[in-house]
Amino acid sequence: MCRQTRNPSPPRPFERLAAFLLATTLLTALESCAVLLPSPPRSGGSTLSDAARESKSEGEKKRDLEAGRRKDPPICVAEEVVAQSCDPPESYERDIDPEPRRPFQGHIGLIGGAGTLSKTPDGGFGMGGVQFGGYPGDRWRVDLALLGLGADLSRRGGPVSALEHPFEMAGDVSARYHLTPGHARVGVYPLVGFRFGTQFWNYAKPLDVHDDGGSRTVQSDWVNYYAPYAGFGTTVIQLPHLELGLHVTGGMRFYEGYSHEGFRNDLFKDSGFVQLMFETSVPF
C-alpha cells in the first residue's frame, strides 16, 4: 500500500558533492553579489550609448542623463510539497548498481582559454581561473569554476569604445560524461554547462544622472549575463595524480536589459559564442 514516508537514506558520495558545490556557490554569491544578483527591474531612461557618448564629450556643458524608472518586483510565495512513494517489494530493498563505482574523488586545478562572440566585430575574449569538483559516479564528473575574463572594447568602435578598463567575472557550473573508462590513458566526453557573469567598465569621465527625482554621479557601471553552452572534450593525459585536457564548446550569451546604474542596454547584444578551454586537474 502507498503511504507517505520521510525515512532519510544514508548520504551517498554524489550527495555530499552536490551539497559541497551548493554551499560553495552560495558563498560565491554572498561575496560577489554583482555576478549572481540581477539589477533591479526598470523601464525607460537613457541608454548606455548616451552615457558612453557623454563620457567622451568635451566642453563644460553637460547633457542630462536619466536612469530607468524602477519597477516593483513581483512577490513570490513558496509552497511546501510532500512527495508520496510506495514501499517496494523486499526483493528490491538492496541498492544495486549496474556498474562498479570508484570511491568519491575530488579534484582541483587551473582552467583557461579564449573565445569569440558571433555578433560583435573583434569580439574576442580571453579567460582564466580555478576549477574544482568531483566524480559522483564512475564516469560522471561535475565542476565549478571561478573565472576572470578580459576583452578590448576599444577595438570594436562606436559608443562601446568609450567604456574604459573593461573586465568580466563569472561563475561556471558544468557536467560531463566520460565515454571511456577511468583507467584509460585518454578520455573523451560530451560536456554541458551554465555560466553566470558580469561585464564591468569605467566611463571616461563622471556622469551626472537623474534617478527617481534625485541626482547622482556615476563613474563606473556593469551589466549581468547568463550563458548556457555544450560541446565535446578530451583528456589527453589521464594519470592517477594528474589530468590534462581541453574542450570546445558553443553557446549563447543573454544580457540584462538594463545596466546596474539604470541605463538601457543597447550596446551588449545577445549573441552566440565559441570557446576553446585548456584545463589541469589534480585529484585529492
C-alpha positions in Angstrom: 0.0 0.0 0.0 1.2 3.5 -0.8 1.9 5.9 2.1 3.9 9.0 2.8 7.4 8.3 4.0 10.1 10.6 5.5 12.8 8.0 6.2 16.1 9.5 5.1 18.5 7.2 3.3 22.2 7.3 4.2 24.0 10.0 2.3 25.9 8.9 -0.8 29.1 10.3 -2.2 27.4 12.2 -5.0 25.0 13.8 -2.5 28.0 15.0 -0.4 29.4 16.5 -3.7 26.2 18.2 -4.5 25.9 19.8 -1.1 29.6 20.9 -1.3 29.0 22.6 -4.7 25.8 24.2 -3.5 27.5 25.6 -0.4 30.4 26.9 -2.5 28.0 28.6 -5.0 26.1 30.3 -2.1 29.3 31.6 -0.6 30.4 32.9 -4.0 27.1 34.7 -4.4 27.4 36.4 -1.0 31.0 37.6 -1.8 30.2 38.7 -5.4 26.7 39.9 -5.4 27.2 41.7 -8.7 27.8 38.4 -10.5 24.7 36.5 -9.3 22.1 39.1 -8.3 20.2 40.8 -11.1 19.9 44.6 -11.3 16.5 46.0 -10.2 13.8 46.0 -12.9 13.5 49.3 -14.7 11.7 51.0 -17.7 12.6 53.9 -19.9 15.6 56.2 -19.3 18.8 56.9 -21.1 20.8 54.2 -22.9 24.4 53.0 -22.4 25.2 54.7 -25.8 24.1 58.0 -24.4 26.2 57.5 -21.3 29.2 56.4 -23.3 29.0 59.4 -25.7 28.5 61.9 -22.8 31.6 60.4 -21.0 33.7 61.2 -24.1 32.2 64.6 -24.9 34.3 67.7 -24.5 33.2 71.1 -23.1 31.6 72.3 -19.9 28.0 71.8 -21.0 26.7 68.5 -19.7 23.8 66.6 -21.0 21.2 65.4 -18.5 21.0 61.6 -18.3 18.0 59.7 -16.9 18.2 56.3 -15.2 15.3 54.0 -16.0 12.3 54.1 -13.6 12.4 51.3 -11.0 9.7 48.7 -11.1 8.4 46.9 -8.0 9.5 43.2 -8.2 6.8 40.5 -8.0 6.1 38.8 -4.7 6.7 35.0 -4.8 5.1 32.6 -2.3 6.8 29.2 -1.7 4.6 26.2 -1.1 5.7 23.0 0.7 5.3 19.9 -1.4 5.3 16.5 0.2 6.2 13.6 -2.1 4.4 10.2 -2.0 6.1 6.9 -2.6 5.3 3.2 -2.4 7.1 0.6 -0.4 9.0 -1.6 -2.9 8.9 -5.4 -2.5 11.5 -6.9 -0.2 13.4 -8.3 -3.2 14.2 -4.8 -4.3 15.4 -3.4 -1.0 19.0 -3.6 -2.0 20.6 -0.7 -4.0 22.1 -2.5 -7.0 24.5 -0.5 -9.2 24.9 -2.0 -12.7 28.4 -0.6 -12.9 31.1 -0.6 -10.2 31.8 2.8 -8.8 35.2 4.1 -7.7 35.4 5.8 -4.3 34.4 9.5 -4.4 37.3 11.5 -5.8 37.6 15.3 -5.8 40.0 17.4 -7.8 41.2 21.0 -8.2 43.1 22.7 -11.0 43.5 25.6 -13.3 41.5 26.4 -16.4 42.0 29.0 -19.2 41.3 29.6 -22.9 39.9 32.0 -25.4 36.7 32.6 -27.4 34.8 34.8 -29.7 31.3 36.4 -29.9 29.3 35.9 -33.1 27.5 39.3 -33.3 30.4 41.5 -32.2 33.2 42.7 -34.5 36.6 42.0 -32.9 34.6 40.3 -30.1 37.5 38.0 -29.0 38.0 37.4 -25.3 40.4 35.5 -23.0 39.7 33.9 -19.7 41.3 32.0 -16.8 40.6 30.8 -13.3 40.4 28.0 -10.9 38.2 24.9 -11.2 37.2 22.2 -8.7 34.7 19.4 -8.5 34.5 15.6 -8.3 33.1 12.3 -9.7 29.7 11.4 -8.3 29.8 8.2 -10.4 32.3 6.1 -12.3 32.1 8.3 -15.4 30.1 11.4 -14.4 32.1 14.5 -13.4 30.8 17.9 -12.2 32.8 21.1 -11.8 32.5 24.6 -10.5 34.9 27.2 -12.0 35.5 30.8 -10.9 36.7 32.8 -13.9 38.1 36.2 -14.8 37.7 37.4 -18.5 39.1 40.2 -20.5 38.3 41.9 -23.8 39.5 45.0 -25.7 36.3 47.1 -26.2 38.3 49.9 -27.8 38.8 47.9 -31.0 35.0 47.4 -31.6 34.3 51.1 -32.5 31.2 53.1 -31.8 30.0 54.2 -28.3 31.2 51.0 -26.7 34.8 52.0 -27.4 34.3 54.8 -24.8 33.9 52.3 -22.0 37.3 52.1 -20.3 39.0 49.3 -18.3 36.5 46.5 -19.1 36.8 43.2 -17.4 34.4 40.3 -16.5 33.9 37.9 -13.6 31.9 34.7 -14.0 30.9 31.6 -12.1 30.6 28.4 -14.2 28.9 25.1 -13.4 29.4 22.1 -15.8 28.9 18.4 -16.1 30.4 15.8 -18.3 30.1 12.1 -19.0 33.3 10.1 -19.9 32.7 7.7 -22.8 36.0 5.9 -21.9 36.6 4.1 -18.6 38.6 5.7 -15.8 41.7 3.5 -16.3 42.1 4.6 -20.0 45.1 6.8 -20.8 42.9 9.2 -23.0 39.4 10.2 -22.2 36.5 11.5 -24.5 33.4 13.2 -23.2 30.4 15.4 -24.0 30.0 18.5 -21.8 27.2 20.8 -20.8 27.4 23.9 -18.6 25.9 27.2 -17.5 27.7 30.4 -16.8 26.7 33.5 -14.7 28.8 36.6 -15.5 29.1 40.3 -15.1 30.7 42.8 -17.5 32.3 45.7 -15.7 33.7 49.0 -17.1 34.5 52.7 -16.2 33.2 55.7 -18.0 35.8 58.1 -19.5 34.6 60.9 -17.1 32.0 61.1 -14.3 28.3 61.4 -15.5 25.5 63.3 -13.8 22.4 61.1 -13.7 18.9 62.0 -12.6 17.2 59.0 -10.9 13.7 58.9 -9.3 13.7 62.7 -8.6 17.3 62.8 -7.3 20.7 63.2 -8.9 23.9 61.3 -8.5 27.3 61.0 -10.1 28.3 57.8 -12.0 31.9 56.8 -12.7 31.6 53.0 -13.3 28.9 50.5 -14.3 28.2 46.9 -15.1 25.7 44.6 -16.8 25.0 40.9 -16.0 24.5 38.0 -18.4 24.0 34.2 -18.4 25.3 31.7 -20.9 24.3 28.1 -21.4 26.7 26.0 -23.5 27.5 22.5 -24.7 30.4 20.7 -26.5 32.9 17.9 -26.6 36.3 17.4 -25.0 39.2 15.1 -24.5 41.6 14.3 -21.6 44.9 13.9 -23.4 46.7 12.8 -20.3 44.9 10.8 -17.7 47.1 9.6 -14.8 46.3 8.7 -11.2 47.7 12.0 -9.9 47.3 14.4 -12.9 44.8 15.0 -15.8 45.4 17.4 -18.7 42.6 18.1 -21.2 40.9 20.5 -23.5 37.3 21.0 -24.8 35.5 23.1 -27.4 32.1 24.5 -26.5 29.5 26.8 -28.1 26.5 28.6 -26.6 24.5 31.8 -26.2 25.1 34.9 -24.0 21.9 36.6 -22.8 22.5 40.1 -21.3 20.2 42.0 -19.0 18.1 44.8 -20.4 19.5 47.5 -18.0 22.9 48.2 -16.5 23.4 48.4 -12.8 23.2 52.3 -12.9 19.9 52.2 -14.8 20.9 52.7 -18.4 19.0 50.8 -21.1 21.4 48.2 -22.6 21.8 48.9 -26.3 25.5 48.1 -26.5 25.8 44.4 -25.4 23.6 42.3 -27.6 22.6 38.7 -27.1 25.0 36.6 -29.2 26.4 33.2 -29.7 29.9 32.3 -28.8 32.6 29.6 -29.3 35.4 29.0 -26.9 38.4 26.7 -26.5 39.4 25.8 -23.0 42.5 24.0 -21.5 42.4 22.5 -18.0 44.5 20.7 -15.4 43.2 18.6 -12.6 45.0 17.2 -9.6 42.9 14.6 -7.6 42.7 14.8 -3.8 
